[in-house]
Amino acid sequence: MGTIIITRANGSLAVPAVEHLLTNASDSTLVLKVRTTGRDCQAPDARVSIRALGLAHLDAAYTFVRAIATEVAQGTLPPLQSIVCNAYYWNLARHQEQNSASLAGKGRGDVLSQEPAWSSLSGGS
């Protein structure tokens, strides 16, 4: 059917979701984003791809997006079906923290304007 990207795919919330999708969505391809990969990060079958991506640097996220867009355009990955954003950090006790791109003035709502590849991921125009 399509590609489902799950961020923080090795987190406690994502593991049951991945198991469910592997069992019940056999027509989907999963791209599982984790912070780091190791020996225990092995894809269970050909429909699964595990990708390392740390979100501390916005440039790494842009590189990830471009790679996914290229794979969709080349037909290596099916069109994007869904993104499950499971990687987050919310601190209610302190002020908002920013990554290095935000501090340099590059991280304020500019992801879509600087990265037109998102519009082509679903196979639409």
C-alpha positions, 0 to 999 in steps of 0.5 A: 500500500505505502511506506509508513515512517515511525520515529523513535521506533525502538521506544516503548510506545512504538514497539507494539505499533510495529508488531501490529503493523507487521502482523496486520499491514502486510502491504505496507513498508516500514521505515523505522527511525532510531537514534542509533543502530547496533547489533540488536537493530536488525530488520525482521523482514524485507518490508522493514528498514531501520535508519539511524537519525539523531534529531539534535541537528536539523541538517541530519533531518533534511538529509533523511528527508532527501534520502526518503524522497529519492527512494520514493522517486526511484521506486525503491520505497512505495509512496508515503502512506503515513508518518508516526511521530513518536520522537518528542521531548516536552519539558513542562518545568523549564523554558523551551529548548532549541536545537542548533539549527533553531539557534542559528535562525534556520529552524522556525517553520522553514522545513516545508519551504526549504525542503520541497521534496516532502510534497512528492513523497506521497506520489501526488503532485 
